[in-house]
Amino acid sequence: MDKRRAKGSGYLRHNPDGSLTLIKSLTDPITGKVKKIQVSGPTEAACNKRMSKKLAEAESSIFTKNSDLTVTDLCNLHLNMKYSQKLITRSTMDRDDSTIRNQIDNSSLGHMQIHSITSGDIDTFFGTLISDGKLSAYCDSKRSLLRS
């Protein structure tokens, strides 16, 4: 009898030829569709290594397929994923949603496509928040760490 695998680690199937097949489900955060990814290998370690590569490819393709996403879209997508995975409460989601609407969506950065953003755009965004008094100088010092 097979031992139980950890939650989220997928399903390991033994093939008649002695090899193993690892199957995992990946949910596209944009469409909500579930895609099954499977890899085969001689050992469980080999399957896990191949699965890691395949999952990285699949997750990176989410944003290359949807390259017209704006910063606001990406922030909302991230917020909804955190809430659906029960990583944040409803009140936190409401507060963060308000921040996205009031700070990001109302700025020029919020309407830019994610693939076209430069470090200068982000610097200008934070500079505007600081000069408008919406962000403290403490945050400005932390922003300088990101630039280095």
C-alpha positions as CSV (number, residue, x, y, z in Angstrom):
1,M,0.0,0.0,0.0
2,D,1.3,3.4,-0.9
3,K,2.0,5.9,1.9
4,R,0.0,9.1,2.0
5,R,1.7,12.1,0.4
6,A,1.7,15.6,1.9
7,K,-1.2,17.9,1.0
8,G,-0.6,19.6,-2.3
9,S,2.2,17.3,-3.4
10,G,0.2,15.6,-6.1
11,Y,-0.6,12.0,-6.9
12,L,2.1,9.4,-7.5
13,R,1.1,6.5,-9.8
14,H,3.2,3.4,-10.3
15,N,3.3,2.4,-14.0
16,P,3.4,-1.3,-15.2
17,D,7.0,-0.7,-16.6
18,G,8.3,0.2,-13.1
19,S,8.4,3.9,-13.7
20,L,6.5,6.5,-11.7
21,T,4.2,9.3,-12.8
22,L,3.6,12.3,-10.7
23,I,0.3,14.3,-11.4
24,K,-0.4,17.7,-9.9
25,S,-3.3,20.1,-10.5
26,L,-2.5,23.8,-11.2
27,T,-5.3,26.4,-11.1
28,D,-4.9,29.4,-13.5
29,P,-5.5,32.4,-11.3
30,I,-6.9,34.4,-14.2
31,T,-9.3,32.0,-15.7
32,G,-9.8,29.7,-12.7
33,K,-9.4,26.7,-14.9
34,V,-7.6,23.6,-13.5
35,K,-4.8,22.2,-15.5
36,K,-3.3,18.8,-14.7
37,I,0.4,18.5,-15.1
38,Q,2.1,15.1,-15.2
39,V,5.7,14.0,-15.4
40,S,7.2,10.5,-15.4
41,G,10.6,9.3,-14.1
42,P,12.4,6.3,-12.7
43,T,12.2,7.5,-9.1
44,E,10.1,9.8,-7.0
45,A,13.0,12.3,-6.7
46,A,13.4,12.4,-10.5
47,C,9.6,13.1,-10.8
48,N,9.8,15.8,-8.2
49,K,12.7,17.5,-10.0
50,R,10.9,17.4,-13.4
51,M,7.7,18.6,-11.8
52,S,9.4,21.6,-10.2
53,K,10.7,22.6,-13.7
54,K,7.3,22.1,-15.3
55,L,5.5,24.0,-12.6
56,A,7.9,26.9,-12.9
57,E,7.3,27.0,-16.7
58,A,3.5,26.8,-16.3
59,E,3.4,29.6,-13.6
60,S,5.7,31.9,-15.6
61,S,3.6,31.4,-18.7
62,I,0.5,32.7,-16.9
63,F,1.9,36.2,-17.1
64,T,3.4,35.9,-20.6
65,K,0.1,34.8,-22.0
66,N,-1.7,37.7,-20.3
67,S,0.9,40.3,-21.0
68,D,-1.8,43.0,-21.3
69,L,-2.4,42.9,-17.5
70,T,-2.1,46.3,-15.9
71,V,-0.6,46.9,-12.5
72,T,-4.1,47.3,-11.0
73,D,-5.2,44.0,-12.6
74,L,-2.1,42.3,-11.1
75,C,-2.7,43.7,-7.7
76,N,-6.4,42.7,-7.7
77,L,-5.4,39.2,-9.0
78,H,-2.9,38.8,-6.2
79,L,-5.3,40.1,-3.5
80,N,-8.1,37.7,-4.7
81,M,-5.7,34.8,-4.7
82,K,-4.6,35.5,-1.1
83,Y,-8.2,35.8,0.0
84,S,-9.3,32.6,-1.8
85,Q,-6.5,30.7,-0.2
86,K,-7.6,32.0,3.2
87,L,-4.3,33.8,3.8
88,I,-6.1,37.1,4.7
89,T,-9.4,37.9,6.3
90,R,-12.3,39.8,4.7
91,S,-11.5,43.0,6.5
92,T,-7.9,42.9,5.3
93,M,-9.1,42.3,1.8
94,D,-11.4,45.2,2.0
95,R,-8.7,47.5,3.3
96,D,-6.2,46.4,0.6
97,D,-8.8,46.7,-2.1
98,S,-9.4,50.3,-1.0
99,T,-5.6,50.9,-1.1
100,I,-5.4,49.5,-4.7
101,R,-8.4,51.6,-5.8
102,N,-7.2,54.9,-4.2
103,Q,-3.5,54.7,-4.5
104,I,-2.6,52.5,-7.5
105,D,-5.6,52.7,-9.8
106,N,-5.8,56.5,-9.6
107,S,-2.1,56.8,-10.6
108,S,-0.5,56.5,-14.0
109,L,1.3,53.4,-12.8
110,G,-2.0,51.6,-12.2
111,H,-2.9,51.7,-15.9
112,M,0.5,50.6,-17.2
113,Q,1.0,47.1,-18.6
114,I,3.2,45.1,-16.3
115,H,5.7,44.3,-19.1
116,S,6.3,48.0,-19.8
117,I,7.1,49.2,-16.3
118,T,10.6,50.6,-15.6
119,S,12.3,51.3,-12.3
120,G,11.9,55.0,-13.1
121,D,8.1,54.5,-13.2
122,I,8.1,53.0,-9.8
123,D,10.4,55.7,-8.4
124,T,8.1,58.4,-9.8
125,F,5.0,56.6,-8.2
126,F,6.6,56.5,-4.8
127,G,7.9,60.1,-5.1
128,T,4.4,61.3,-5.8
129,L,3.0,59.5,-2.8
130,I,5.6,61.0,-0.6
131,S,5.2,64.5,-1.9
132,D,1.4,64.2,-1.5
133,G,1.9,63.1,2.1
134,K,0.4,59.7,1.5
135,L,3.6,57.8,2.3
136,S,6.0,58.5,5.2
137,A,9.7,59.4,4.8
138,Y,10.4,56.1,6.6
139,C,9.0,54.2,3.5
140,D,11.2,56.4,1.3
141,S,14.3,55.2,3.1
142,K,13.1,51.6,2.5
143,R,12.5,52.4,-1.1
144,S,16.2,53.4,-1.5
145,L,17.2,49.9,-0.4
146,L,15.2,48.5,-3.2
147,R,17.1,50.6,-5.7
148,S,20.5,49.4,-4.6
